[in-house]
Amino acid sequence: MRYVAAIMAVLLVGCVVLLFTFGASRRAPHELAIWTQDLAPGRAVLDSLLRQYERERPGVHVQLVYYETEELRSNFIVAALGGSGPDLVYGPSDQVGPFVAMQIIQPLEPFLEQDFLSDFVEQGQVWYEGHLYMLGDRVGNHLMLVYNRDLVPHPPETTDELIALGKRLTQDLDGDGIVDRYGLAWNYVEPFFFIPFLVGYGGWVMDEDGRPTLDTPATVRACQFIYDLKERYRIIAREADLDVVNTLFKMGRAAMVINGPWSWRSYQEAGVNMGLALLPKVSDTGLYAAPMVSATGYCLNVNTRGERLRYALDLLRYLTSTDAQVRLSRALTVVPSRRSAQQHPLVQQNPLLEISQRQIELGRPMPIRPEMRAIWDAMRPYYQLVLSGAMRPEEAARRMQQEAEKKIREMHED
């Protein structure tokens, strides 16, 4: 409870502003709001869908508000607990567990017909504790190896090949002593981007009961592997946030990146001769480096009631319709969550989706339990200390485990 209380103390700072800014109770039922963490290419498609929706339903208006993922999560908690907030909140499936625990989203299955739901693949429906709390408009949200075909004729299939290729491609092209092109770049400082290699070394983040499983040889070896890519083999860029990674790849200064479908369209628009490949097998284990996979979709605010609820459900059906998902898939190269959309000729004709679907099949479902939030928070500081050289992987794994257990205990204290 102390962990939750500390979070809530910070969140309440913005409560008053949000209540006055987005007070659902003061909006007319036909004035809807969506909050999303989707990046610019996805928001452009969503905005286009919303403008078409408004034209088809005169008098209805939908406000679209963007927040970065963690900011959206925090602001929605504050607003919903205060009796306000958007009608629909969009994001990855791991937000379901914390939102359900706080009772700020409501089940969808009482309002959606079985015939409608039956067209969605299993991954596109996020059920938790016996209720459907999220309906996806896409599945995957997964990392893959993205490569520049002009620099990488054949993508690596193992980590040994990745290192060898990375050494050849990382070059000081003008002889000034500064690396001009890296073999690989990705946002490796964030735990989400570390997960594929944790899996590849045989590890995972929690057991079936939600207990953290971080103090393991797999965590140690995965941390050491990424540290070695940076400091021993020197094939990855030292700066690694998403903006830097995207810039390096678009400029031809990174031959390969590890990134998700939210970035692929921007690479193509920048003129990169882009290919997608499975994340490589870890040579030491023979296991694929495998990403977390999840739906991304819409949750329904618990405060959306009465006449407003009818409007919100109509909007939800529209945004997850086959036509909407085909448009989304064509624009972003994402895998739809509806079978009818996956089978649409315009989706079937995209060769990148076939390898993307294969990567999804190799991935592991992202846990949606509330404990995942505590595990992310426990992993980040110690993992980053390893990458900076300030902590040994063995100590980091031990401290991650201890911190995650502490946060989860506090989460469940009365």
C-alpha positions as CSV (number, residue, x, y, z in Angstrom):
1,M,0.0,0.0,0.0
2,R,2.9,2.4,0.7
3,Y,4.0,1.8,-3.0
4,V,0.5,2.6,-4.2
5,A,0.2,5.5,-1.8
6,A,3.4,7.0,-3.0
7,I,2.3,6.8,-6.6
8,M,-1.1,8.2,-5.8
9,A,0.5,11.2,-3.9
10,V,2.3,12.2,-7.1
11,L,-0.7,11.6,-9.3
12,L,-3.0,13.7,-7.2
13,V,-0.9,16.8,-7.9
14,G,-2.5,16.8,-11.4
15,C,-5.9,15.7,-10.3
16,V,-7.5,19.1,-10.1
17,V,-6.3,20.2,-13.5
18,L,-7.5,17.0,-15.2
19,L,-10.8,17.1,-13.5
20,F,-11.5,20.6,-14.7
21,T,-10.0,19.9,-18.2
22,F,-11.6,16.6,-19.0
23,G,-14.6,16.4,-16.7
24,A,-16.8,13.8,-18.4
25,S,-19.8,14.9,-16.4
26,R,-19.8,18.3,-18.0
27,R,-19.6,17.0,-21.6
28,A,-22.7,16.2,-23.5
29,P,-23.3,12.5,-24.2
30,H,-22.4,12.9,-27.9
31,E,-19.1,14.7,-27.1
32,L,-16.7,11.8,-26.6
33,A,-13.0,11.6,-25.7
34,I,-10.2,9.2,-26.4
35,W,-6.8,9.2,-24.8
36,T,-4.1,7.4,-26.7
37,Q,-0.4,6.7,-26.3
38,D,0.0,5.7,-30.0
39,L,2.8,7.4,-31.8
40,A,2.3,9.9,-34.6
41,P,1.7,7.5,-37.5
42,G,-0.9,5.6,-35.6
43,R,-2.6,8.8,-34.4
44,A,-2.7,10.1,-38.0
45,V,-4.8,7.0,-39.0
46,L,-7.0,7.3,-35.9
47,D,-7.6,10.9,-36.5
48,S,-8.6,10.2,-40.1
49,L,-11.0,7.5,-38.9
50,L,-12.5,9.8,-36.3
51,R,-13.1,12.6,-38.9
52,Q,-14.9,10.0,-41.1
53,Y,-16.9,8.8,-38.1
54,E,-18.0,12.4,-37.3
55,R,-19.1,12.9,-40.9
56,E,-21.2,9.7,-40.8
57,R,-22.7,10.7,-37.5
58,P,-23.6,14.4,-37.6
59,G,-23.6,16.0,-34.2
60,V,-21.2,13.6,-32.7
61,H,-17.7,14.9,-31.8
62,V,-14.7,13.0,-30.6
63,Q,-11.7,14.6,-28.9
64,L,-8.4,12.8,-29.3
65,V,-5.7,13.5,-26.7
66,Y,-2.2,12.1,-26.8
67,Y,0.0,11.3,-23.8
68,E,3.3,9.3,-23.6
69,T,2.6,5.8,-22.2
70,E,3.4,6.4,-18.6
71,E,1.9,9.9,-18.6
72,L,-1.3,8.5,-20.0
73,R,-1.5,5.8,-17.4
74,S,-1.0,8.2,-14.6
75,N,-3.4,10.8,-15.9
76,F,-6.1,8.3,-16.6
77,I,-5.8,6.9,-13.0
78,V,-6.2,10.3,-11.6
79,A,-9.0,11.4,-13.8
80,A,-11.0,8.1,-13.5
81,L,-10.7,7.9,-9.7
82,G,-12.0,11.5,-9.7
83,G,-15.1,10.5,-11.7
84,S,-13.9,11.9,-15.0
85,G,-11.5,11.1,-17.8
86,P,-11.9,10.0,-21.4
87,D,-14.6,7.5,-22.5
88,L,-12.1,5.2,-24.2
89,V,-8.4,4.8,-23.2
90,Y,-6.0,3.3,-25.8
91,G,-2.8,1.4,-25.0
92,P,-1.1,-2.0,-24.5
93,S,-2.7,-4.8,-22.6
94,D,-0.4,-4.5,-19.5
95,Q,-2.5,-1.5,-18.4
96,V,-5.5,-3.7,-17.9
97,G,-4.3,-5.3,-14.6
98,P,-3.6,-2.1,-12.7
99,F,-6.8,-0.5,-14.1
100,V,-8.9,-3.4,-13.0
101,A,-7.3,-3.4,-9.5
102,M,-8.3,0.3,-9.2
103,Q,-11.7,-0.4,-10.6
104,I,-11.5,2.4,-13.2
105,I,-12.4,0.4,-16.3
106,Q,-15.5,-1.7,-16.8
107,P,-16.1,-5.1,-18.5
108,L,-17.1,-5.0,-22.2
109,E,-18.7,-8.4,-22.7
110,P,-22.1,-7.3,-21.3
111,F,-22.4,-4.8,-24.1
112,L,-20.9,-6.6,-27.1
113,E,-22.7,-9.3,-29.1
114,Q,-21.1,-12.7,-29.3
115,D,-21.3,-12.6,-33.1
116,F,-19.3,-9.4,-33.0
117,L,-16.6,-10.8,-30.6
118,S,-16.3,-14.1,-32.4
119,D,-14.5,-12.4,-35.3
120,F,-11.6,-11.3,-33.0
121,V,-8.6,-13.6,-32.5
122,E,-7.9,-14.7,-29.0
123,Q,-5.0,-12.3,-28.7
124,G,-7.2,-9.4,-29.7
125,Q,-9.5,-9.9,-26.6
126,V,-7.9,-9.1,-23.3
127,W,-9.8,-11.0,-20.6
128,Y,-8.8,-10.7,-16.9
129,E,-10.5,-12.4,-13.9
130,G,-13.3,-13.6,-16.1
131,H,-14.2,-10.4,-17.9
132,L,-13.3,-8.7,-21.2
133,Y,-11.6,-5.4,-20.4
134,M,-9.8,-4.5,-23.6
135,L,-10.7,-4.9,-27.3
136,G,-7.7,-4.7,-29.6
137,D,-7.5,-3.1,-33.0
138,R,-4.2,-4.9,-33.7
139,V,-2.1,-7.7,-32.1
140,G,1.6,-8.0,-31.6
141,N,3.0,-4.7,-30.3
142,H,6.2,-6.7,-30.7
143,L,9.9,-6.1,-31.4
144,M,11.6,-7.4,-34.5
145,L,14.9,-7.1,-36.2
146,V,14.6,-4.4,-38.9
147,Y,17.4,-4.1,-41.4
148,N,18.6,-2.0,-44.3
149,R,18.6,-4.2,-47.3
150,D,21.2,-2.0,-48.9
151,L,23.7,-2.8,-46.1
152,V,22.5,-6.2,-44.9
153,P,21.8,-8.6,-47.8
154,H,21.2,-11.5,-45.3
155,P,20.0,-10.8,-41.8
156,P,21.7,-12.7,-38.9
157,E,20.0,-15.8,-37.6
158,T,22.0,-16.2,-34.5
159,T,23.6,-13.9,-32.0
160,D,27.0,-15.1,-33.1
161,E,26.1,-14.0,-36.6
162,L,24.7,-10.7,-35.2
163,I,28.0,-9.9,-33.5
164,A,30.1,-10.9,-36.5
165,L,28.0,-8.8,-38.9
166,G,27.8,-6.0,-36.4
167,K,31.6,-5.9,-36.3
168,R,31.9,-5.7,-40.1
169,L,29.2,-3.0,-40.4
170,T,30.3,-0.7,-37.5
171,Q,32.7,1.6,-39.2
172,D,34.6,4.9,-39.0
173,L,33.9,5.8,-42.7
174,D,35.9,9.1,-42.8
175,G,38.9,8.1,-40.7
176,D,38.3,10.8,-38.0
177,G,38.3,8.3,-35.2
178,I,34.5,8.5,-34.7
179,V,32.1,5.7,-35.6
180,D,29.9,6.9,-38.4
181,R,27.8,3.7,-38.8
182,Y,26.8,1.2,-36.2
183,G,25.9,-2.4,-36.9
184,L,22.9,-2.3,-34.6
185,A,20.9,0.3,-32.6
186,W,17.9,-0.1,-30.3
187,N,16.5,1.4,-27.2
188,Y,18.3,-1.2,-25.1
189,V,18.3,0.8,-21.9
190,E,14.5,0.2,-21.4
191,P,13.6,-3.2,-19.9
192,F,10.9,-3.8,-22.5
193,F,13.7,-3.9,-25.1
194,F,15.7,-6.2,-22.9
195,I,13.0,-8.9,-22.6
196,P,13.8,-10.7,-25.9
197,F,17.2,-11.6,-24.8
198,L,16.0,-12.5,-21.3
199,V,13.7,-15.0,-23.1
200,G,16.5,-16.1,-25.4
201,Y,18.6,-17.1,-22.3
202,G,15.7,-19.0,-20.9
203,G,14.3,-16.5,-18.5
204,W,11.1,-14.7,-17.8
205,V,9.7,-12.0,-15.6
206,M,7.3,-13.8,-13.3
207,D,5.8,-17.2,-12.5
208,E,2.1,-18.2,-12.9
209,D,1.3,-16.7,-9.5
210,G,2.7,-13.3,-10.3
211,R,5.9,-13.8,-8.3
212,P,9.0,-12.2,-9.9
213,T,11.6,-14.5,-11.4
214,L,14.4,-12.1,-12.0
215,D,17.3,-13.4,-9.8
216,T,18.2,-16.2,-12.3
217,P,21.3,-17.1,-14.4
218,A,19.2,-16.2,-17.4
219,T,18.9,-12.6,-16.2
220,V,22.6,-12.4,-15.5
221,R,23.6,-13.8,-18.9
222,A,21.2,-11.6,-20.8
223,C,22.5,-8.5,-19.0
224,Q,26.1,-9.5,-19.7
225,F,25.3,-10.1,-23.4
226,I,23.9,-6.6,-23.9
227,Y,26.7,-5.1,-21.9
228,D,29.2,-6.9,-24.1
229,L,27.5,-5.7,-27.3
230,K,28.1,-2.1,-26.0
231,E,31.5,-2.4,-24.3
232,R,33.2,-5.5,-25.6
233,Y,32.1,-5.7,-29.2
234,R,31.2,-2.0,-29.6
235,I,28.7,-2.6,-32.3
236,I,25.7,-0.7,-30.8
237,A,25.2,3.0,-30.5
238,R,26.0,4.4,-27.0
239,E,23.0,6.7,-27.2
240,A,19.9,4.6,-27.4
241,D,16.6,6.4,-27.0
242,L,14.0,5.9,-29.6
243,D,14.5,9.2,-31.4
244,V,18.2,8.6,-31.7
245,V,17.7,5.0,-32.9
246,N,15.2,6.1,-35.5
247,T,17.4,9.0,-36.7
248,L,20.4,6.7,-37.1
249,F,18.5,4.1,-39.1
250,K,16.8,6.6,-41.4
251,M,20.2,8.3,-42.1
252,G,21.9,5.0,-42.9
253,R,24.0,5.3,-39.8
254,A,22.7,2.1,-38.3
255,A,22.4,-1.0,-40.5
256,M,20.0,-2.8,-38.2
257,V,17.6,-1.8,-35.4
258,I,15.3,-3.6,-33.0
259,N,12.0,-1.9,-33.0
260,G,8.3,-2.5,-33.3
261,P,5.5,-1.8,-35.8
262,W,5.0,1.7,-34.5
263,S,8.2,2.7,-36.3
264,W,8.2,0.7,-39.5
265,R,6.1,3.1,-41.6
266,S,8.3,6.0,-40.8
267,Y,11.4,4.1,-42.0
268,Q,9.7,3.3,-45.3
269,E,8.6,7.0,-45.7
270,A,12.2,8.0,-45.1
271,G,13.3,5.9,-48.1
272,V,15.0,3.1,-46.2
273,N,15.1,-0.2,-48.2
274,M,13.7,-2.0,-45.1
275,G,13.4,-5.6,-44.4
276,L,12.0,-7.5,-41.4
277,A,13.6,-10.5,-39.8
278,L,13.0,-12.7,-36.7
279,L,15.1,-11.7,-33.7
280,P,18.1,-14.1,-33.8
281,K,18.5,-17.3,-31.8
282,V,20.8,-16.9,-28.8
283,S,23.8,-19.0,-29.9
284,D,24.6,-20.2,-26.3
285,T,21.1,-21.6,-25.8
286,G,19.6,-22.3,-29.2
287,L,16.5,-20.4,-28.1
288,Y,15.0,-17.5,-30.1
289,A,15.3,-14.1,-28.6
290,A,11.5,-13.5,-28.3
291,P,9.6,-10.3,-27.6
292,M,6.6,-9.8,-25.4
293,V,3.5,-9.7,-27.5
294,S,0.2,-8.1,-26.7
295,A,-2.9,-6.5,-28.1
296,T,-3.2,-2.8,-28.2
297,G,-6.7,-1.5,-27.9
298,Y,-9.4,0.2,-26.1
299,C,-10.6,0.1,-22.5
300,L,-13.9,1.6,-21.4
301,N,-13.9,4.1,-18.6
302,V,-15.9,3.0,-15.6
303,N,-17.4,6.6,-15.5
304,T,-18.9,6.3,-19.0
305,R,-22.6,5.5,-18.2
306,G,-26.1,6.1,-19.5
307,E,-26.6,7.8,-22.8
308,R,-22.9,8.4,-23.1
309,L,-22.2,4.7,-22.9
310,R,-24.3,4.0,-26.0
311,Y,-22.3,6.6,-28.0
312,A,-19.0,5.2,-26.7
313,L,-19.8,1.6,-27.6
314,D,-20.8,2.7,-31.1
315,L,-17.5,4.4,-31.4
316,L,-15.7,1.3,-30.1
317,R,-17.4,-0.9,-32.7
318,Y,-16.4,1.5,-35.4
319,L,-12.8,1.8,-34.5
320,T,-12.4,-2.0,-34.2
321,S,-14.4,-2.7,-37.4
322,T,-12.9,-4.7,-40.3
323,D,-12.6,-1.6,-42.5
324,A,-10.9,0.4,-39.8
325,Q,-8.4,-2.4,-39.1
326,V,-7.6,-2.9,-42.8
327,R,-6.8,0.8,-43.1
328,L,-4.7,0.6,-40.0
329,S,-2.8,-2.4,-41.2
330,R,-2.1,-0.9,-44.7
331,A,-0.8,2.3,-43.1
332,L,1.2,0.9,-40.3
333,T,2.0,-2.7,-41.3
334,V,0.4,-4.1,-38.2
335,V,-1.5,-7.4,-37.8
336,P,-5.3,-6.9,-37.4
337,S,-7.1,-8.4,-34.4
338,R,-10.1,-9.5,-36.5
339,R,-10.0,-12.6,-38.7
340,S,-12.0,-10.9,-41.4
341,A,-9.4,-8.1,-41.6
342,Q,-6.4,-10.6,-41.5
343,Q,-8.0,-12.4,-44.5
344,H,-8.6,-9.2,-46.5
345,P,-6.7,-9.2,-49.8
346,L,-5.1,-5.8,-49.0
347,V,-3.6,-7.3,-45.8
348,Q,-2.7,-10.7,-47.4
349,Q,-0.7,-8.9,-50.1
350,N,1.7,-7.3,-47.6
351,P,4.7,-9.7,-47.4
352,L,6.1,-8.0,-44.3
353,L,3.0,-9.1,-42.3
354,E,3.9,-12.8,-42.9
355,I,7.2,-12.6,-41.1
356,S,5.6,-10.3,-38.5
357,Q,3.0,-12.9,-37.7
358,R,5.8,-15.5,-37.4
359,Q,7.5,-13.3,-34.8
360,I,4.2,-12.9,-32.9
361,E,3.9,-16.7,-32.7
362,L,7.4,-17.0,-31.2
363,G,6.7,-14.2,-28.7
364,R,5.4,-14.6,-25.1
365,P,2.2,-12.9,-24.0
366,M,2.8,-9.8,-21.9
367,P,1.5,-10.4,-18.4
368,I,-1.4,-8.2,-17.5
369,R,-1.4,-8.8,-13.8
370,P,-0.8,-5.6,-11.7
371,E,2.5,-7.1,-10.4
372,M,4.0,-6.4,-13.8
373,R,4.0,-2.7,-13.0
374,A,6.2,-3.3,-9.9
375,I,8.5,-5.6,-11.9
376,W,9.1,-3.0,-14.6
377,D,9.9,-0.4,-11.9
378,A,12.2,-2.8,-10.1
379,M,14.1,-3.8,-13.2
380,R,14.9,-0.4,-14.8
381,P,17.4,1.2,-12.3
382,Y,19.5,-2.0,-11.7
383,Y,19.6,-3.0,-15.4
384,Q,20.7,0.5,-16.4
385,L,23.4,0.4,-13.7
386,V,24.8,-2.8,-15.4
387,L,24.9,-1.0,-18.8
388,S,26.8,1.9,-17.3
389,G,29.3,-0.4,-15.8
390,A,28.4,0.6,-12.2
391,M,27.0,-2.8,-11.1
392,R,27.7,-6.4,-11.9
393,P,24.9,-8.5,-13.6
394,E,24.8,-10.9,-10.6
395,E,24.2,-8.1,-8.2
396,A,21.7,-6.4,-10.5
397,A,19.6,-9.6,-10.8
398,R,19.6,-10.0,-7.0
399,R,18.6,-6.3,-6.4
400,M,15.9,-6.5,-9.2
401,Q,14.3,-9.5,-7.4
402,Q,14.5,-7.9,-4.0
403,E,13.0,-4.6,-5.2
404,A,10.2,-6.3,-7.2
405,E,9.2,-8.4,-4.2
406,K,9.3,-5.3,-1.9
407,K,7.1,-3.3,-4.3
408,I,4.6,-6.2,-4.7
409,R,4.4,-6.7,-0.9
410,E,3.6,-3.0,-0.5
411,M,1.1,-3.2,-3.4
412,H,-0.9,-5.9,-1.5
413,E,-0.6,-4.5,2.0
414,D,-3.9,-3.4,3.5
